[in-house]
Structures are given as structure tokens and as C-alpha cells.
Amino acid sequence: KTGFFLDQRENRERLQRLCHGKSVLNVFAYTGAFSLYAARGGADEVVSVDICKKALDEAANNFELNPPLQQVHEMVCGDAF
């Protein structure tokens, strides 16, 4: 993985506007940026899946920095295929 993709900022913001009351599955979640935006947008449930535990640890850290959003977030370390 190459890092945080700045070119996806507009897509994350769009997702945030579309997620209220929805369940969101983020496959290949990496550090959970899309998951975080979905939770910020009011998603009822967000599940982040990635095969790399280290990446999910970073996602967990990002959610710890946003305590109210942790309630709707679940992480799954596994192969998406």
C-alpha cells in the first residue's frame, strides 16, 4: 500500500453526504478513511475489511481519535476474496 490517497478527498466527502442511516462495507479499507467519513456522515453501521492487521490498527487509531464514531465501527482482518 502506498499511503493515504489525497486525490480521494472529494469521494470521501461525497460518501459522507450519502451515508446517513445506511450500512457501509469498506473492503480494502487500509487505514479506514472511507469508513471514518461514512461514520461521520451518520451511517448506522460501518464495517472495515482489510487483510493487513497493521493497516487496521491504524484505522482503529483513527477511530480512537474520534470517540463518538467508534460505536458504529467494526473491523475485520481477512481476505476480501
Secondary structure, 3 states (H helix, E strand, C coil): CCCCCHHHHHHHHHHHHHCCCCEEEEECCCCCHHHHHHHHCCCCEEEEEECCHHHHHHHHHHHHCCHHHHHHEEEEECCCC
